[in-house]
Every structure is written in structure tokens, then in C-alpha cells.
Amino acid sequence: MSIETIFAHVSCADIETSIRSYEKLFGVLPLEPERQRLETAGLRPGAIEATAGYFVLRLRDPDGNLVVLASARKS
């Protein structure tokens, strides 16, 4: 059996605590350098969108699946 779908989701009870924890684990970099990297790699990312509390970057993979990258907004 081959993998056909990948979905990552993290539920959290307290968003502020989770943000601090995941920032330590992964780092929450600005999306612009990642957007530039994706564009340079020949992918076509959309514009960075500001949403309620987050910055979001959307792009489609070769199968047309929507890939969304999100970064917590810094105050």
C-alpha cells in the first residue's frame, strides 16, 4: 500500500502556550524567506496573507492539492 494522502494537524487546548512551545521546537520564521525559496525552486506560491492572528502562504502541489504554511503573527 502506498501513501496517497498526508495531512498534518495539531490540536491544542491553549493557543498561547502551544505557540511558545512550538516556537521553541521548530522556530517560527517569517514566511517571506520561505516564499522566496519556494519561488526560486520553481514552485508558484501565492501572496502571503494576513489573517486573524496568523500569516498564511498557500500553494498547490503537482496533483492540485492545497498546501498551506502558517506562521504565528508577532506582536
Distance bins in CASP14 RR format, pairs under 12 A and 6 or more apart:
PFRMAT RR
TARGET T0000
AUTHOR 0000-0000-0000
RMODE 2
METHOD distances of the structure
MODEL  1
4 63 0 0 0 0 1 0 0 0 0 0 0
4 65 0 0 0 0 0 1 0 0 0 0 0
5 61 0 0 0 0 0 1 0 0 0 0 0
5 63 0 0 0 0 1 0 0 0 0 0 0
5 65 0 0 0 0 1 0 0 0 0 0 0
6 61 0 0 0 0 0 1 0 0 0 0 0
6 63 0 0 0 0 0 1 0 0 0 0 0
6 65 0 0 0 0 1 0 0 0 0 0 0
6 67 0 0 0 0 1 0 0 0 0 0 0
7 65 0 0 0 0 1 0 0 0 0 0 0
7 66 0 0 0 0 0 1 0 0 0 0 0
7 67 0 0 0 0 0 1 0 0 0 0 0
7 68 0 0 0 0 0 1 0 0 0 0 0
8 26 0 0 0 0 0 1 0 0 0 0 0
8 67 0 0 0 0 0 1 0 0 0 0 0
8 68 0 0 0 0 0 1 0 0 0 0 0
8 69 0 0 0 0 0 1 0 0 0 0 0
8 70 0 0 0 0 0 1 0 0 0 0 0
9 68 0 0 0 0 0 1 0 0 0 0 0
9 70 0 0 0 0 0 1 0 0 0 0 0
10 18 1 0 0 1 0 0 0 0 0 0 0
10 19 0 0 0 0 0 1 0 0 0 0 0
10 21 0 0 0 0 0 1 0 0 0 0 0
10 22 1 0 0 1 0 0 0 0 0 0 0
10 25 0 0 0 0 0 1 0 0 0 0 0
10 26 0 0 0 0 0 1 0 0 0 0 0
10 70 0 0 0 0 0 1 0 0 0 0 0
11 18 0 0 0 0 1 0 0 0 0 0 0
12 18 1 1 0 0 0 0 0 0 0 0 0
12 19 0 0 0 0 1 0 0 0 0 0 0
12 20 0 0 0 0 0 1 0 0 0 0 0
12 21 0 0 0 0 1 0 0 0 0 0 0
12 22 0 0 0 0 1 0 0 0 0 0 0
12 72 0 0 0 0 0 1 0 0 0 0 0
13 21 0 0 0 0 0 1 0 0 0 0 0
14 20 0 0 0 0 1 0 0 0 0 0 0
14 21 0 0 0 0 1 0 0 0 0 0 0
15 21 0 0 0 0 0 1 0 0 0 0 0
15 22 0 0 0 0 0 1 0 0 0 0 0
15 52 0 0 0 0 0 1 0 0 0 0 0
15 53 0 0 0 0 1 0 0 0 0 0 0
15 54 0 0 0 0 0 1 0 0 0 0 0
15 72 0 0 0 0 1 0 0 0 0 0 0
15 73 0 0 0 0 0 1 0 0 0 0 0
16 22 0 0 0 0 0 1 0 0 0 0 0
16 23 0 0 0 0 0 1 0 0 0 0 0
16 53 0 0 0 0 0 1 0 0 0 0 0
16 72 0 0 0 0 1 0 0 0 0 0 0
16 75 0 0 0 0 0 1 0 0 0 0 0
17 23 0 0 0 0 0 1 0 0 0 0 0
17 24 0 0 0 0 0 1 0 0 0 0 0
18 24 0 0 0 0 0 1 0 0 0 0 0
18 25 0 0 0 0 0 1 0 0 0 0 0
18 26 0 0 0 0 0 1 0 0 0 0 0
18 28 0 0 0 0 0 1 0 0 0 0 0
18 72 0 0 0 0 1 0 0 0 0 0 0
19 25 0 0 0 0 0 1 0 0 0 0 0
19 26 0 0 0 0 0 1 0 0 0 0 0
19 27 0 0 0 0 0 1 0 0 0 0 0
19 28 1 0 0 1 0 0 0 0 0 0 0
19 53 0 0 0 0 0 1 0 0 0 0 0
19 54 0 0 0 0 0 1 0 0 0 0 0
19 70 0 0 0 0 0 1 0 0 0 0 0
19 71 0 0 0 0 0 1 0 0 0 0 0
19 72 1 0 1 0 0 0 0 0 0 0 0
19 73 0 0 0 0 1 0 0 0 0 0 0
19 74 0 0 0 0 0 1 0 0 0 0 0
19 75 0 0 0 0 0 1 0 0 0 0 0
20 26 0 0 0 0 0 1 0 0 0 0 0
20 27 0 0 0 0 0 1 0 0 0 0 0
20 28 0 0 0 0 1 0 0 0 0 0 0
20 72 0 0 0 0 1 0 0 0 0 0 0
21 27 0 0 0 0 0 1 0 0 0 0 0
21 28 0 0 0 0 0 1 0 0 0 0 0
21 72 0 0 0 0 0 1 0 0 0 0 0
22 28 1 0 0 1 0 0 0 0 0 0 0
22 70 0 0 0 0 0 1 0 0 0 0 0
22 71 0 0 0 0 0 1 0 0 0 0 0
22 72 0 0 0 0 1 0 0 0 0 0 0
23 29 0 0 0 0 1 0 0 0 0 0 0
23 71 0 0 0 0 1 0 0 0 0 0 0
23 72 1 0 0 1 0 0 0 0 0 0 0
23 74 0 0 0 0 1 0 0 0 0 0 0
26 69 0 0 0 0 0 1 0 0 0 0 0
26 70 0 0 0 0 0 1 0 0 0 0 0
26 71 0 0 0 0 0 1 0 0 0 0 0
26 72 0 0 0 0 0 1 0 0 0 0 0
27 34 0 0 0 0 0 1 0 0 0 0 0
27 71 0 0 0 0 1 0 0 0 0 0 0
27 72 0 0 0 0 1 0 0 0 0 0 0
27 74 0 0 0 0 0 1 0 0 0 0 0
28 34 0 0 0 0 0 1 0 0 0 0 0
28 54 0 0 0 0 0 1 0 0 0 0 0
28 55 0 0 0 0 1 0 0 0 0 0 0
28 69 0 0 0 0 0 1 0 0 0 0 0
28 70 0 0 0 0 1 0 0 0 0 0 0
28 71 1 0 1 0 0 0 0 0 0 0 0
28 72 1 0 1 0 0 0 0 0 0 0 0
28 73 0 0 0 0 1 0 0 0 0 0 0
28 74 1 0 0 1 0 0 0 0 0 0 0
29 35 0 0 0 0 0 1 0 0 0 0 0
29 36 0 0 0 0 0 1 0 0 0 0 0
29 37 0 0 0 0 0 1 0 0 0 0 0
29 55 0 0 0 0 0 1 0 0 0 0 0
29 57 0 0 0 0 0 1 0 0 0 0 0
29 69 0 0 0 0 0 1 0 0 0 0 0
29 70 0 0 0 0 0 1 0 0 0 0 0
29 71 1 0 0 1 0 0 0 0 0 0 0
29 72 0 0 0 0 0 1 0 0 0 0 0
29 74 0 0 0 0 0 1 0 0 0 0 0
30 36 0 0 0 0 0 1 0 0 0 0 0
30 37 0 0 0 0 0 1 0 0 0 0 0
30 48 0 0 0 0 1 0 0 0 0 0 0
30 55 1 0 0 1 0 0 0 0 0 0 0
30 57 0 0 0 0 0 1 0 0 0 0 0
30 69 0 0 0 0 0 1 0 0 0 0 0
30 71 1 0 0 1 0 0 0 0 0 0 0
30 72 0 0 0 0 0 1 0 0 0 0 0
30 73 0 0 0 0 0 1 0 0 0 0 0
30 74 0 0 0 0 1 0 0 0 0 0 0
31 37 0 0 0 0 0 1 0 0 0 0 0
31 38 0 0 0 0 1 0 0 0 0 0 0
31 39 0 0 0 0 0 1 0 0 0 0 0
31 45 0 0 0 0 1 0 0 0 0 0 0
31 46 0 0 0 0 0 1 0 0 0 0 0
31 47 0 0 0 0 0 1 0 0 0 0 0
31 48 1 0 1 0 0 0 0 0 0 0 0
31 49 0 0 0 0 1 0 0 0 0 0 0
31 50 0 0 0 0 0 1 0 0 0 0 0
31 51 0 0 0 0 0 1 0 0 0 0 0
31 54 0 0 0 0 1 0 0 0 0 0 0
31 55 1 0 1 0 0 0 0 0 0 0 0
31 56 1 0 0 1 0 0 0 0 0 0 0
31 57 1 0 1 0 0 0 0 0 0 0 0
31 58 0 0 0 0 0 1 0 0 0 0 0
31 59 0 0 0 0 0 1 0 0 0 0 0
31 68 0 0 0 0 0 1 0 0 0 0 0
31 69 1 0 0 1 0 0 0 0 0 0 0
31 70 0 0 0 0 1 0 0 0 0 0 0
31 71 1 0 1 0 0 0 0 0 0 0 0
31 72 0 0 0 0 0 1 0 0 0 0 0
31 73 0 0 0 0 0 1 0 0 0 0 0
31 74 0 0 0 0 0 1 0 0 0 0 0
32 38 0 0 0 0 0 1 0 0 0 0 0
32 39 0 0 0 0 0 1 0 0 0 0 0
32 45 0 0 0 0 0 1 0 0 0 0 0
32 46 0 0 0 0 0 1 0 0 0 0 0
32 47 0 0 0 0 0 1 0 0 0 0 0
32 48 1 0 0 1 0 0 0 0 0 0 0
32 55 0 0 0 0 1 0 0 0 0 0 0
32 57 0 0 0 0 1 0 0 0 0 0 0
32 69 0 0 0 0 0 1 0 0 0 0 0
32 71 0 0 0 0 1 0 0 0 0 0 0
33 39 0 0 0 0 0 1 0 0 0 0 0
33 40 0 0 0 0 0 1 0 0 0 0 0
33 45 0 0 0 0 0 1 0 0 0 0 0
33 48 0 0 0 0 0 1 0 0 0 0 0
33 57 0 0 0 0 0 1 0 0 0 0 0
33 69 0 0 0 0 0 1 0 0 0 0 0
33 71 0 0 0 0 0 1 0 0 0 0 0
34 40 0 0 0 0 0 1 0 0 0 0 0
34 41 0 0 0 0 0 1 0 0 0 0 0
34 43 0 0 0 0 0 1 0 0 0 0 0
34 45 0 0 0 0 1 0 0 0 0 0 0
34 46 0 0 0 0 0 1 0 0 0 0 0
34 48 0 0 0 0 1 0 0 0 0 0 0
34 55 0 0 0 0 0 1 0 0 0 0 0
34 56 0 0 0 0 0 1 0 0 0 0 0
34 57 1 0 0 1 0 0 0 0 0 0 0
34 59 0 0 0 0 0 1 0 0 0 0 0
34 67 0 0 0 0 0 1 0 0 0 0 0
34 69 1 0 0 1 0 0 0 0 0 0 0
34 70 0 0 0 0 0 1 0 0 0 0 0
34 71 0 0 0 0 1 0 0 0 0 0 0
35 41 0 0 0 0 0 1 0 0 0 0 0
35 42 0 0 0 0 0 1 0 0 0 0 0
35 43 0 0 0 0 1 0 0 0 0 0 0
35 44 0 0 0 0 0 1 0 0 0 0 0
35 45 1 0 1 0 0 0 0 0 0 0 0
35 46 1 0 0 1 0 0 0 0 0 0 0
35 47 0 0 0 0 1 0 0 0 0 0 0
35 48 1 0 0 1 0 0 0 0 0 0 0
35 49 0 0 0 0 0 1 0 0 0 0 0
35 55 0 0 0 0 0 1 0 0 0 0 0
35 56 0 0 0 0 0 1 0 0 0 0 0
35 57 1 0 1 0 0 0 0 0 0 0 0
35 58 0 0 0 0 0 1 0 0 0 0 0
35 59 0 0 0 0 1 0 0 0 0 0 0
35 69 0 0 0 0 1 0 0 0 0 0 0
35 71 0 0 0 0 0 1 0 0 0 0 0
36 42 0 0 0 0 0 1 0 0 0 0 0
36 43 0 0 0 0 0 1 0 0 0 0 0
36 45 0 0 0 0 1 0 0 0 0 0 0
36 46 0 0 0 0 0 1 0 0 0 0 0
36 48 0 0 0 0 0 1 0 0 0 0 0
36 57 0 0 0 0 0 1 0 0 0 0 0
37 43 0 0 0 0 1 0 0 0 0 0 0
37 45 0 0 0 0 1 0 0 0 0 0 0
37 57 0 0 0 0 0 1 0 0 0 0 0
37 59 0 0 0 0 0 1 0 0 0 0 0
37 69 0 0 0 0 0 1 0 0 0 0 0
38 44 0 0 0 0 1 0 0 0 0 0 0
38 45 1 0 1 0 0 0 0 0 0 0 0
38 46 0 0 0 0 1 0 0 0 0 0 0
38 48 0 0 0 0 0 1 0 0 0 0 0
38 57 0 0 0 0 1 0 0 0 0 0 0
38 58 0 0 0 0 0 1 0 0 0 0 0
38 59 1 0 0 1 0 0 0 0 0 0 0
38 60 0 0 0 0 0 1 0 0 0 0 0
38 61 0 0 0 0 0 1 0 0 0 0 0
38 67 0 0 0 0 1 0 0 0 0 0 0
38 69 0 0 0 0 1 0 0 0 0 0 0
39 45 1 0 0 1 0 0 0 0 0 0 0
39 46 0 0 0 0 1 0 0 0 0 0 0
39 47 0 0 0 0 0 1 0 0 0 0 0
39 48 0 0 0 0 0 1 0 0 0 0 0
39 57 0 0 0 0 0 1 0 0 0 0 0
39 59 0 0 0 0 1 0 0 0 0 0 0
41 59 0 0 0 0 0 1 0 0 0 0 0
42 59 0 0 0 0 0 1 0 0 0 0 0
42 62 0 0 0 0 0 1 0 0 0 0 0
43 57 0 0 0 0 0 1 0 0 0 0 0
43 58 0 0 0 0 0 1 0 0 0 0 0
43 59 1 0 1 0 0 0 0 0 0 0 0
43 60 0 0 0 0 1 0 0 0 0 0 0
43 61 0 0 0 0 1 0 0 0 0 0 0
43 62 0 0 0 0 1 0 0 0 0 0 0
43 67 0 0 0 0 1 0 0 0 0 0 0
43 69 0 0 0 0 0 1 0 0 0 0 0
44 57 0 0 0 0 0 1 0 0 0 0 0
44 58 0 0 0 0 0 1 0 0 0 0 0
44 59 1 0 0 1 0 0 0 0 0 0 0
44 60 1 0 0 1 0 0 0 0 0 0 0
44 61 0 0 0 0 0 1 0 0 0 0 0
44 62 0 0 0 0 0 1 0 0 0 0 0
44 64 0 0 0 0 0 1 0 0 0 0 0
44 67 0 0 0 0 0 1 0 0 0 0 0
45 56 0 0 0 0 0 1 0 0 0 0 0
45 57 1 0 1 0 0 0 0 0 0 0 0
45 58 1 0 0 1 0 0 0 0 0 0 0
45 59 1 0 1 0 0 0 0 0 0 0 0
45 60 0 0 0 0 1 0 0 0 0 0 0
45 61 0 0 0 0 0 1 0 0 0 0 0
45 66 0 0 0 0 0 1 0 0 0 0 0
45 67 0 0 0 0 1 0 0 0 0 0 0
45 68 0 0 0 0 0 1 0 0 0 0 0
45 69 0 0 0 0 1 0 0 0 0 0 0
46 56 0 0 0 0 1 0 0 0 0 0 0
46 57 1 0 0 1 0 0 0 0 0 0 0
46 58 1 0 1 0 0 0 0 0 0 0 0
46 59 1 0 0 1 0 0 0 0 0 0 0
46 60 0 0 0 0 1 0 0 0 0 0 0
46 66 0 0 0 0 0 1 0 0 0 0 0
46 67 0 0 0 0 0 1 0 0 0 0 0
46 68 0 0 0 0 0 1 0 0 0 0 0
46 69 0 0 0 0 0 1 0 0 0 0 0
47 55 0 0 0 0 0 1 0 0 0 0 0
47 56 0 0 0 0 1 0 0 0 0 0 0
47 57 0 0 0 0 1 0 0 0 0 0 0
47 58 0 0 0 0 1 0 0 0 0 0 0
47 59 0 0 0 0 0 1 0 0 0 0 0
48 54 0 0 0 0 0 1 0 0 0 0 0
48 55 1 0 1 0 0 0 0 0 0 0 0
48 56 1 0 0 1 0 0 0 0 0 0 0
48 57 1 0 1 0 0 0 0 0 0 0 0
48 58 0 0 0 0 1 0 0 0 0 0 0
48 59 0 0 0 0 0 1 0 0 0 0 0
48 68 0 0 0 0 0 1 0 0 0 0 0
48 69 0 0 0 0 1 0 0 0 0 0 0
48 70 0 0 0 0 0 1 0 0 0 0 0
48 71 0 0 0 0 1 0 0 0 0 0 0
48 73 0 0 0 0 0 1 0 0 0 0 0
49 55 1 0 0 1 0 0 0 0 0 0 0
49 56 1 0 1 0 0 0 0 0 0 0 0
49 57 1 0 0 1 0 0 0 0 0 0 0
49 58 1 0 0 1 0 0 0 0 0 0 0
49 59 0 0 0 0 0 1 0 0 0 0 0
49 68 0 0 0 0 1 0 0 0 0 0 0
49 69 0 0 0 0 0 1 0 0 0 0 0
49 70 0 0 0 0 1 0 0 0 0 0 0
49 71 0 0 0 0 0 1 0 0 0 0 0
49 73 0 0 0 0 0 1 0 0 0 0 0
50 56 0 0 0 0 1 0 0 0 0 0 0
50 57 0 0 0 0 0 1 0 0 0 0 0
50 70 0 0 0 0 0 1 0 0 0 0 0
50 71 0 0 0 0 0 1 0 0 0 0 0
50 72 0 0 0 0 0 1 0 0 0 0 0
50 73 1 0 0 1 0 0 0 0 0 0 0
50 74 0 0 0 0 0 1 0 0 0 0 0
51 57 0 0 0 0 0 1 0 0 0 0 0
51 58 0 0 0 0 0 1 0 0 0 0 0
51 68 0 0 0 0 0 1 0 0 0 0 0
51 70 0 0 0 0 1 0 0 0 0 0 0
51 71 0 0 0 0 0 1 0 0 0 0 0
51 72 0 0 0 0 0 1 0 0 0 0 0
51 73 0 0 0 0 1 0 0 0 0 0 0
52 70 0 0 0 0 0 1 0 0 0 0 0
52 72 0 0 0 0 0 1 0 0 0 0 0
52 73 0 0 0 0 1 0 0 0 0 0 0
53 70 0 0 0 0 1 0 0 0 0 0 0
53 71 0 0 0 0 1 0 0 0 0 0 0
53 72 1 0 0 1 0 0 0 0 0 0 0
53 73 1 0 1 0 0 0 0 0 0 0 0
53 74 0 0 0 0 1 0 0 0 0 0 0
53 75 0 0 0 0 1 0 0 0 0 0 0
54 68 0 0 0 0 1 0 0 0 0 0 0
54 69 0 0 0 0 0 1 0 0 0 0 0
54 70 1 0 1 0 0 0 0 0 0 0 0
54 71 1 0 0 1 0 0 0 0 0 0 0
54 72 1 0 0 1 0 0 0 0 0 0 0
54 73 1 0 1 0 0 0 0 0 0 0 0
54 74 0 0 0 0 0 1 0 0 0 0 0
55 68 0 0 0 0 0 1 0 0 0 0 0
55 69 0 0 0 0 1 0 0 0 0 0 0
55 70 1 0 0 1 0 0 0 0 0 0 0
55 71 1 0 1 0 0 0 0 0 0 0 0
55 72 1 0 0 1 0 0 0 0 0 0 0
55 73 1 0 0 1 0 0 0 0 0 0 0
55 74 0 0 0 0 1 0 0 0 0 0 0
56 66 0 0 0 0 0 1 0 0 0 0 0
56 67 0 0 0 0 0 1 0 0 0 0 0
56 68 1 0 0 1 0 0 0 0 0 0 0
56 69 1 0 0 1 0 0 0 0 0 0 0
56 70 1 0 1 0 0 0 0 0 0 0 0
56 71 0 0 0 0 1 0 0 0 0 0 0
56 72 0 0 0 0 0 1 0 0 0 0 0
56 73 0 0 0 0 0 1 0 0 0 0 0
57 66 0 0 0 0 0 1 0 0 0 0 0
57 67 0 0 0 0 1 0 0 0 0 0 0
57 68 1 0 0 1 0 0 0 0 0 0 0
57 69 1 0 1 0 0 0 0 0 0 0 0
57 70 1 0 0 1 0 0 0 0 0 0 0
57 71 0 0 0 0 1 0 0 0 0 0 0
58 64 0 0 0 0 0 1 0 0 0 0 0
58 65 0 0 0 0 0 1 0 0 0 0 0
58 66 1 0 0 1 0 0 0 0 0 0 0
58 67 1 0 0 1 0 0 0 0 0 0 0
58 68 1 0 1 0 0 0 0 0 0 0 0
58 69 1 0 0 1 0 0 0 0 0 0 0
58 70 0 0 0 0 1 0 0 0 0 0 0
59 65 0 0 0 0 1 0 0 0 0 0 0
59 66 1 0 0 1 0 0 0 0 0 0 0
59 67 1 0 1 0 0 0 0 0 0 0 0
59 68 0 0 0 0 1 0 0 0 0 0 0
59 69 0 0 0 0 1 0 0 0 0 0 0
60 66 1 0 0 1 0 0 0 0 0 0 0
60 67 1 0 0 1 0 0 0 0 0 0 0
60 68 0 0 0 0 0 1 0 0 0 0 0
61 67 1 0 1 0 0 0 0 0 0 0 0
61 68 0 0 0 0 0 1 0 0 0 0 0
END
